[in-house]
Amino acid sequence: MVRKVTARPGYTSAVGTKVLFAEPGEVHMELEHRQDLLQFSGFFHGGVISGLADHAAGGAVTTALSPGKIAVTIDLHVIFSPLQEGSESSQKQERFK
């Protein structure tokens, strides 16, 4: 289900989100380092990082739900760590009770 939702037209497919791994309660996703996803200093824009975290977290919860059900985010808080250089951004999320 996570791969199907990610591939549909919309934000996640437009930014090139890739699902690397999806098992019950755990999802790994990745974005390529593209110029249109960066902020002025060449790092991923905070909104892009937040979007990846949001989608990965929702995907992790969705994998643990009954077939055909899907999770949506009702609250999201992101605390950014110091900037680091790299060619990709990845997100690993696990479902917590």
C-alpha positions as CSV (number, residue, x, y, z in Angstrom):
1,M,0.0,0.0,0.0
2,V,2.8,2.4,0.8
3,R,4.4,2.0,-2.6
4,K,1.0,2.4,-4.3
5,V,0.2,5.7,-2.4
6,T,3.7,7.1,-3.0
7,A,3.6,6.5,-6.7
8,R,0.2,8.2,-7.2
9,P,0.2,11.8,-8.7
10,G,0.8,14.4,-6.1
11,Y,3.5,15.8,-3.8
12,T,5.4,12.5,-3.0
13,S,5.7,11.4,-6.6
14,A,6.5,15.0,-7.8
15,V,9.5,15.3,-5.4
16,G,10.7,11.8,-6.4
17,T,10.1,9.9,-3.1
18,K,11.4,6.3,-3.3
19,V,10.2,3.6,-0.9
20,L,13.3,1.5,-0.1
21,F,11.6,-0.8,2.4
22,A,8.1,-1.3,3.8
23,E,7.2,-4.0,6.4
24,P,4.6,-4.0,9.1
25,G,5.4,-1.0,11.4
26,E,8.5,0.1,9.5
27,V,9.2,2.2,6.4
28,H,12.4,3.5,4.8
29,M,12.2,6.2,2.2
30,E,14.7,8.3,0.2
31,L,14.9,11.5,-1.9
32,E,17.6,12.4,-4.4
33,H,19.5,15.6,-3.9
34,R,17.8,17.7,-6.7
35,Q,18.2,21.5,-7.2
36,D,14.5,22.1,-7.1
37,L,14.3,20.6,-3.6
38,L,17.0,22.7,-2.1
39,Q,17.1,26.0,-0.1
40,F,19.4,28.9,-0.9
41,S,22.6,27.3,0.6
42,G,22.2,24.0,-1.2
43,F,20.7,21.9,1.5
44,F,17.3,20.2,1.4
45,H,14.5,22.7,2.2
46,G,13.0,22.1,5.6
47,G,9.5,21.7,4.0
48,V,10.9,18.9,1.9
49,I,12.4,17.2,4.9
50,S,9.2,17.6,6.9
51,G,7.2,16.2,4.0
52,L,9.5,13.1,3.8
53,A,9.2,12.6,7.6
54,D,5.4,13.0,7.4
55,H,5.0,10.5,4.5
56,A,7.3,7.9,6.1
57,A,5.6,8.1,9.5
58,G,2.2,7.7,7.9
59,G,3.5,4.9,5.8
60,A,4.9,3.1,8.9
61,V,1.5,3.3,10.7
62,T,-0.4,2.3,7.5
63,T,1.7,-0.9,7.2
64,A,0.4,-2.0,10.7
65,L,-3.3,-1.3,9.9
66,S,-5.9,-3.7,8.5
67,P,-5.7,-4.0,4.7
68,G,-7.4,-1.1,2.9
69,K,-7.0,1.3,5.8
70,I,-4.6,4.3,5.6
71,A,-3.2,6.6,8.3
72,V,-3.1,10.4,8.1
73,T,-1.0,12.8,10.1
74,I,-2.9,14.9,12.7
75,D,0.2,16.4,14.4
76,L,3.8,16.8,13.2
77,H,6.7,18.4,14.9
78,V,10.2,18.5,13.3
79,I,13.4,19.6,15.1
80,F,16.2,20.1,12.7
81,S,19.8,19.1,13.5
82,P,22.8,20.9,12.1
83,L,23.2,21.0,8.4
84,Q,25.2,18.1,6.8
85,E,26.3,17.6,3.2
86,G,25.2,14.6,1.2
87,S,23.7,13.5,-2.0
88,E,20.4,12.0,-0.6
89,S,18.0,12.4,2.3
90,S,16.5,9.3,3.8
91,Q,13.9,8.7,6.4
92,K,13.4,5.6,8.5
93,Q,10.1,5.5,10.6
94,E,8.8,2.9,12.9
95,R,5.3,2.8,14.3
96,F,5.1,3.5,18.1
97,K,2.1,2.9,20.3
